[in-house]
Amino acid sequence: MTLPRRRFLHLAAGAAALPGVARFAFAQAYPTRPVRIIVGFSAGGPSDIVARIIAQWLSEHLGQEFVVENRPGAAGNIGTEAALRAPPDGYTLLLVTSTNAVNVTFYENLNFNFMSDIAPVAGIIRVPFVMEINPSIPAKTVPEFIAYAKANPGKINMASGGIGTSVHIAGELFKMMAGVNLVHVPYRGSAPALTDMISGQVHVMFDILTSSIQHIRSGALRALAVTSATRSEALPDLPTVGDFLPGYEATAWYGIAAPKNTPSEIVGKLNKEINAGLADPKIKARFADLASTVIPGSSADFGKLVGQEIEKWGMVVKFSGAKAD
């Protein structure tokens, strides 16, 4: 039997629309099982804290558990690769950090192309680093620390959450601009680094303010300056590093990404819910307590931020001469 042309075209159009309908239905039902958020750093650090706040919000509002899975090592690259190699179905997400932007240039032989292998979902927060020292170091200002470091070259240990992390590169930028010789001591995340900072085994750290602020407030660590262009509302009496080293600026940021080819409907649904969380007064207050500011926006906005940060930190890595071991 020969179908009338109009009837044939109608059926053909309907068949062509089926994949789109199926994707929409899939996105509407998503998630139907628990979702992993992979964090490339150890539990207790700033990345872990941010991920758990967002995971709790998503769990409460999307009806399935969002589970934080810590996969530390290689400055977040182990966890990043695990996430990007997962099926692009929305059930494995990655907490993206400014360290990912550093790693693009810092590591020459990664098993993935970070910018092209992710589907940006949403930005979460931006937060300054803080230049902090163990109270045993006889310095109360950045100029006093620089003078002490120049008088004791190679004798001051600089901690970081790992080789190539944004914490490390923020320190390398300081070393370059201040002309001081600090010995880099990398850890598997900020949490163990802070433990040794407090005990005095290492002496200075450019940590993310989110994870250090309580130790600063308690007096366990002495803050000298924040690394942002302007002072932090969380520590308003603290100057910026740029007040003493003009042009110095470094901030950390966090967001969520999925493996490339994750359905746009799922990316859109996650973006909408994360932005709703960032607008919630309780979530905003929790992030404010961590000395951070929320960075809501579209998935495209977050992708643009990632691209800009890759370019910025790439220039810093090349100029500083820092190398991956």
HUZIFEN-V470681 format. One record per backbone hydrogen bond with DSSP energy under -1.0 kcal/mol. NH is the residue of the N-H (numbers start at 1). CO is the residue of the C=O. Records with the same first field share a line. If there is no record, write none. Layout:
NH->CO / CO
This chain:
8->4
9->5
10->6
11->7
12->8
13->9
14->10
15->11
16->12
17->13
21->17
22->18
23->19
24->20
25->21
26->22
27->23
28->24
29->25
30->26
35->65
36->91
37->67
38->93
39->69
45->42
49->45
50->46
51->47
52->48
53->49
54->50
55->51
56->52
57->53
58->54
59->55
60->56
61->57
62->58
67->35
69->37
71->39
77->74
78->73
80->76
81->77
82->78
83->79
84->80
85->81
86->83
89->87
93->36
94->257
95->38
96->255
98->253
100->97
102->98
103->99
104->100
105->102
106->102
107->103
117->113
119->258
121->256
122->256
124->254
126->293
127->252
130->207
131->225
132->205
133->222
134->203
137->134
139->137
145->141
146->142
147->143
148->144
149->145
150->146
151->147
154->181
155->152
158->183
159->204
160->185
165->162
169->165
170->166
171->167
172->168
173->169
174->170
175->171
176->172
177->173
178->174
179->175
180->175
183->156
185->158
187->160
189->161 / 187
193->189
194->190
195->191
196->192
197->193
198->194
199->195
201->196
202->196
203->157
204->157
205->132
207->130
209->128
211->208
212->208
213->209
216->212
217->213
218->214
220->215
221->215
222->133
224->131
225->131
226->239
227->129
238->235
241->226
243->240
244->241
245->241
248->245
250->227
252->127
254->125
255->96
256->122
257->94
258->119
260->117
262->259
267->263
268->264
269->265
270->266
271->267
272->268
273->269
274->270
275->271
276->272
277->273
278->274
279->275
280->277
284->280
285->281
286->282
287->283
288->284
289->285
291->288
292->287
293->126
295->124
302->298
303->299
304->300
305->301
306->302
307->303
308->304
309->305
310->306
311->307
312->308
313->309
314->310
315->311
316->312
317->313
318->314
319->315
320->316
321->317
